[in-house]
Amino acid sequence: MSSPGFLVFLLSLGHFCTDFIQGALPALLPFLKDRFDLSYAVAGMLLMAAPLTSSVIQPFFGYFT
């Protein structure tokens, strides 16, 4: 289960997920705000946290791949 191909697949999947969230979060934010009764401050922090976490995670995906 820890074959190199499987590990590369997991890294690729993680990379895809972070890229997908980057594009999907701004479009989904109005729905999430209403659904979870978020304030504008919390919604703004979500938008800020997504690129910050991506900036930290993406180099690790690149390094390990």
ZIBELGI-V988826 format. One record per backbone hydrogen bond with DSSP energy under -0.5 kcal/mol. CO is the residue of the C=O (numbers start at 1). NH is the residue of the N-H. If there is no record, write none. Layout:
BEGIN
CO | NH
CO | NH
END
This chain:
BEGIN
3 | 7
4 | 8
5 | 9
6 | 10
7 | 11
8 | 12
9 | 13
10 | 14
11 | 15
12 | 16
13 | 17
14 | 18
15 | 19
16 | 20
17 | 21
18 | 22
19 | 23
20 | 24
21 | 25
23 | 27
24 | 28
25 | 29
28 | 32
29 | 33
30 | 34
31 | 35
32 | 36
33 | 38
34 | 37
39 | 43
40 | 44
41 | 45
42 | 46
43 | 47
44 | 48
45 | 49
46 | 50
47 | 51
48 | 52
49 | 53
50 | 54
51 | 55
52 | 56
53 | 57
54 | 58
56 | 60
57 | 60
57 | 61
58 | 62
59 | 63
60 | 64
61 | 65
END
